[in-house]
């Protein structure tokens, strides 16, 4: 008798942080940001254009809030694989 080969099941796991705490963390330690975020107040920071990987010129967004929205939207739009969305805050409780 022949046995069926096991089927590989894969899923993307996305860890998403609350936008407010994410913005505060990004302002405190921005990754590849071309401005002095620490010198800005939060109101200024969330309104300025944000270019991730500024030296390479990729990942341009109207502001950090638009970047968070675009990234989370891209996670939700994944349809090629199963997906698991975990809220960062759920891991802390």
QUIRAGI-V808011 format. One record per residue. NEAR is the number of other ideal C-beta (glycine too) atoms within 8 Angstrom. Layout:
NEAR / NEAR
This chain:
2 / 3 / 4 / 5 / 4 / 4 / 5 / 4 / 5 / 6 / 8 / 10 / 7 / 9 / 7 / 9 / 10 / 8 / 8 / 6 / 10 / 10 / 14 / 9 / 9 / 12 / 12 / 8 / 5 / 8 / 6 / 8 / 11 / 6 / 6 / 5 / 11 / 6 / 4 / 11 / 5 / 9 / 6 / 8 / 12 / 10 / 6 / 9 / 7 / 12 / 12 / 12 / 9 / 9 / 6 / 5 / 7 / 7 / 7 / 8 / 12 / 5 / 11 / 12 / 9 / 10 / 12 / 11 / 8 / 9 / 8 / 9 / 8 / 8 / 12 / 7 / 6 / 9 / 3 / 3 / 7 / 7 / 10 / 8 / 8 / 10 / 9 / 11 / 9 / 7 / 8 / 5 / 4
